[in-house]
Amino acid sequence: MAVRALLLLALLVPTGLRAQPDTIPASDEEDYSQYDDLGFADEKAKRFAHPKVLDLSPQRFVSVLWDAQGAYTMRSSPRGSWPEEADAPVAEEARATYTGGLRVQANIPVVSRNSIVWQMQANYWDVRYRLSPTISTDSSAGLLRTLGDRGLRTTGLGTTVFKPLGETTFLILQASADLSGDYFLDDPQGLEHLRYSGALMWGRRPHDRLQWGVGLSRTYRVGAINYIPVVMYNYTAPNRKWGTEVLLPARAHYRRTFSPRSLLLAGYELEGQSYRIEGLSTGADSFEVRRGELRLRAEYQRQIKGFVWLSVQAGYRHDWSFNADELPGGNEFFRGFFGDQPFAMLNDLGGAPFAQVGVHLVSP
Amino acid sequence: MRTSLLLLTLLLLPFNFLKAQAPPDPGDRLIGVWEPSHGKARVKIEKIGTKYYGKIVWLREPNDATTGAPKVDKNNPDEALRSVPLRGYRLLKDFSYTGTDEWAEGTIYDPENGSTYSCVITLKDANTLDIRGYIGVKALGRTDVWKRLQAK
């Protein structure tokens, strides 16, 4: 009998070994000190600088935004050759009672490795104007009327590459091509009118709360092409309640973090592009409005549900530039901050309050 | 004497039998200690039942900078879980080996923002994992590369 019992036990013991818990243990008595002194199993493995710092506002996969400005006055000179400081006569004036439209943006990761991160961006911005003409002289070229009839659009593709050089240093390469003008999507302007922007930056990430960089950019942020230094400074305070998100001169924001699901940004952004006006362009020559805006703003972002976030923005839009250039043969030229090339038209926009609301699908 | 020999044989037989019959589970190559790309934590992946789970076993900064106390899951959307220590926290859950070096049907939790994402794990080589967290479809995701750790 005893032998039989022993045999039965011997047969059952391995069954007990096969049994595994189906649930996660409630308590954990593991000695965690055993994980203090570990190294990579692959001796060739390296650590690389991470592309983010703690608590940055969430990266957005897809955004749909509505932007609208309050009323202001637009003035336009006759077409000619006007130094920037010239006291040009007003040929056309209108009260803009509505300026705004839809913005759709996408940012999709293509390659996401420790050693390189490559993302592609696409964007479509639409600006419509509701104008009440107040002055229209015989010398007017009809720019404001054209804006009221057709509005402005920007469609672009971009790419960003983050390349770590080591555990704390990195390079960022950014490039984009934008088609900007008064075209409609069903009748776009030719790709020869694409405008190219780019930036190259070297940076350091000394710890999880700081990332800074310096570099050079080719930009249309103030309307006309410019080559300017760029400085990045993304910082989060040790108490994780505030920080900065800075990419000078394009934008600079103070960030107040209420929770991982809500935050406030306060600062400014420069927005701009060179918009070809088809009706005022003749042949290969391109008539382009150098639109640049300084937007002083505050933006509240919060999670709605899951990965869907809401942003609400309000501020004041200052007209940095709305002058126009004639580009013979469509060829771009460089004026920079100190060039004295005359404009083909001097335009002036009054300042205006603005608001923007957006819904975003944010990235992991 | 014969009875004793018989008993010994019977006692040892099942173990030898199991050892000989059960080939190593290819899914178990996921088991081990891994370091995410940010290097702030180490994650031990283990098998419980038929599924794989990963818990934080090491933190570069184990204590909260403000309070000095061990870090807890303070960003969890469930208030009741905000006092749970981060060390020991299971952030990878419910992965099943689907073959072709892939573990799927699991989730990954990000303690930095309290979000849980769908996740698929791919073994790139014996010491490298691609951990892809995504939203709905894999295209809307981000891949992090984890490296296997071992005792120095």
Interface residues (C-beta under 8 A of the other chain):
Chain A: V3 L6 L7 A10 L11 V13 P14 L17 R18 Q20 P21 D22 T23 I24 D28 E30 Y32 Y35 D36 D37 L38 G39 F40 A41 D42 A45 R47 F48 H50 L54 D55 P58 F61 I108 P109 S112 R113 N114 D208 P238 N239 R240 S259 P260 R261 G306 F307 L361 S363 P364
Chain B: T3 L7 L10 L11 L13 P14 F15 F17 L18 V33 E35 S37 H38 G39 K40 R42 K44 K47 I48 G49 T50 Y53 K55 V57 W58 A65 T66 N75 P77 R87 G88 R90 D110 E112 N113 G114 S115 Y117 D125 A126 N127 T128 G133 Y134 I135 A139 L140 G141 R142 T143 D144 V145 K147 R148 L149 Q150 A151 K152
